[in-house]
Amino acid sequence: MNKSILFILFFCLSVSVTAQDIFGKWKTIDDETGQAKSIVEIYKKDGKVFGKIIELLNDSDKDALCTTCEGEDYNKPVLGFELIKNLSKEGNYYKNGSIFDPEKGKKYTCRLALDAEDPNILEVRGYISFLYATQYWVRVDS
């Protein structure tokens, strides 16, 4: 009986720990309209954290190109675009990287963190100097 209780306890702890990270799929919510816009997948690559757009929720955006991007990203499809780059974990935050807004053509210093009360909400904060804007994305079940 004690082994059963230990197994259940271990299982519950392992499920709660794996649900507490930022990796996976997130529905982006436009902070101006409140509308869901895309699905972004957040993943690790070469020891850093990245995020790319894997689905556009508005049919009229499906073939959109990043006309505001510069350099090698100019005119690339928004679908598949890597908008979060080179974040590293520091405490409860992932930061020291960047996020790019393909609609506005602006690159921001980025910080990601799970909401303290709900691990299915991701706080996405973009900074320019001391000014910042925050969006809240919602976890998508795989």
Order of alpha helices (4+ residues) and beta strands (2+ residues): alpha-beta-beta-beta-beta-beta-beta-beta-beta
